[in-house]
């Protein structure tokens, strides 16, 4: 009698566990399919997505982060292998605080941004525009085929940064790389940028 009762309890327990697992899988189809959920602040872009959607997403992040020096938000803008933007419709990415822009390919040439990935001076006052406080951002593992800006900003891809703002495994084609933003009001200082494993054409060194 005790043995039968013990077996029954085990069967009931096993059924409850099975039902719980089944209910959890049904309630969370992303986990059931094996696709990880990285959260809303990790944005993964695919070349098949409309460029207007990608541009709107990166613009929204920049608008929030451009002056968010002491904020708690963190963003990763990740690009699957492929080409983004073209001569008629370039992709212009401006990078603010606590924002990582990275390609997801095996090589920097697997992801091409036809446009810009820029950091400009931060204007603390109308006549005090500097890069000395442009910290905490990065770009890595992609190609930037420089195009799509007009006037002074057409002269190169701008990476006017200071500490904790590395550029790693980046291939610059189609234009210069400039490490200062000489297109805004002065004094335009920058200091302490870090570049590794990258290939560029002419570099405008500026004050770094």
Secondary structure, 3 states (H helix, E strand, C coil): CHHHHHHHHHHHHHHHHHHHHHHHHHHCHHHHCCCCCCCCCEEEECCCCCHHHHHHHHHHHHHHHCCCCCCCCCEEEEECCEEECCCCCCEEEECCCCEEEEECCCCHHHEEEEEEEEECCEEEECCEEECCCCCCEEEEEEEEEECCCCHHHHHEEEECCCCCCEEEEEEEECCEEECCCCCCCCECCCCCCEEECCECCCEECCCC
